[in-house]
Amino acid sequence: MTKLALLFSFFAILCARAQDAPVVEIPVAPPVQDSGVPDDATRVSVLGYHDFSESLPETAMRIRTSKFRQQMETIRQMGFTVISLEDFIEWKKGEKQLPERCILLTFDDGWKSVYTDAFPILKEFGYPYTLYLYKNYVDGGGKALTIPMIEEMIKAGASIGSHSVSHPYPATVKAQRQKGEREFDAFLRKEIGESKRFLESKFPVPVTTFAYPGGFFTQEMLTLADEFRYTHLFTVQPGKVKRSLPNNTLPRYMILGNYDRIFEFATTFQESGGVGAVTGGITANGSGPTIPTTPFPVKPDPGVIINSRLPEISADLSDVENLDPATLVMKVAGFGEVPAQFDPVTKRFSWQINRRLRQNSCQVLVTWKDSAGQPPAKPLRWSFQIDRESAYLPDGD
């Protein structure tokens, strides 16, 4: 049985309407079937954005407008193809061929800043994009998009999708579920069905895709999505989309204003030959692509995508002065402190992972003290990614 829903790589984030959204659990997905369409070499990275501002502080949900422009420029410099939602759906059905590395841009909730800040940049670059709107925030006043704004963006080529009626938080969904099967069904039918009817009544376009609020979904939602004829539904679980992935739990990278690494992960593509990667990202001054580094050589390299779920993790500490080997500690996400071994000849501190990595990324922390009992100014910390598409082995294998 395949598990598609995992905890987000470095955090658990609710993609909600609030500026500073609370941290919540991301659900474990119910069993789903693949799309039934054979895979090809194309991989699509779906990027999700929320709010924009050049003057307000950056948060998880709000990104600086100038940084967004830099990210769009990085996508162009890296040669990635930005596709429309219609292109994506045709490709997913097996009806269209796409370049091997593509980007799909999405914008959740309906913030007015999408129109005032992002829309001009998207027009400048000629990038298509999709708005995921929830009914209660359309024409909601203040910071919300108005119907004329949305109409203008649609005329300029934007697609729209549903994001529910009220954008319920996971706690709200769970509370409704506890009321009983009939009440829960009525609640979901309103959130999933009424949002579609509303959008299609206001705008002259079909609404066939859905973005789960906060990425939270249940088996009942999957069933109703089919009933209401949604063809493609997006989560907030990071990962590249391949053609054979299930259409009702599609991965998506939520791009954060206060954590640039997510954009780097989203724009890092494993080469088709499996020997390298095309890596995106922006430097601190926004000048172009950047590659993560560490003060001492480590393996796997920081930021790299590997195709093994049983790698050896190591740090070359030969340049550390007055190292006290007895104080060395290695911690690995998902394992805690591990029994890493220090080679006194090579000064290499290493551990062979003994249980297959299940997440899309792995964080490593190495600490030590010198002979005087003093720790380093900064511990050695890095992370790498796992290409679970090529590294996947069934549970229990």
Beta strands, then each sheet from edge to edge (+ up, - down):
strand 1: 43-49
strand 2: 51-53
strand 3: 62-64
strand 4: 81-83
strand 5: 101-109
strand 6: 130-133
strand 7: 159-162
strand 8: 209-211
strand 9: 232-234
strand 10: 253-254
strand 11: 269-270
strand 12: 277-278
strand 13: 298-299
strand 14: 305-306
strand 15: 312-316
strand 16: 323-332
strand 17: 336-338
strand 18: 341-343
strand 19: 348-352
strand 20: 361-370
strand 21: 380-386
sheet 1: 4+ 5+ 1+ 10+
sheet 2: 2+ 3+
sheet 3: 4+ 5+ 6+ 7+
sheet 4: 8+ 9+
sheet 5: 11+ 12-
sheet 6: 13+ 15- 19+ 18-
sheet 7: 14+ 21+ 20- 16+ 17-
end
